[in-house]
């Protein structure tokens, strides 16, 4: 069953448990979940106050609608 999960973050979450920091996806667009792969760069052009729906490839915007 598909579901809509809202993500407001437009960048990764930095975790420093060891010598090298780990970045966890905060936008939901990564192909390497839960790790950030830089896909959040797609979020920078999203219009303010709109709900943006991405397709299964997590790269293509299939719909923009007013935020509820």
Secondary structure, 3 states (H helix, E strand, C coil): CCCCCCCCCCCCEEECCCCCCEEECCCCCCCCCCECCCHHHHHHHCCCCEEEEECCCCCCEEEEEECC
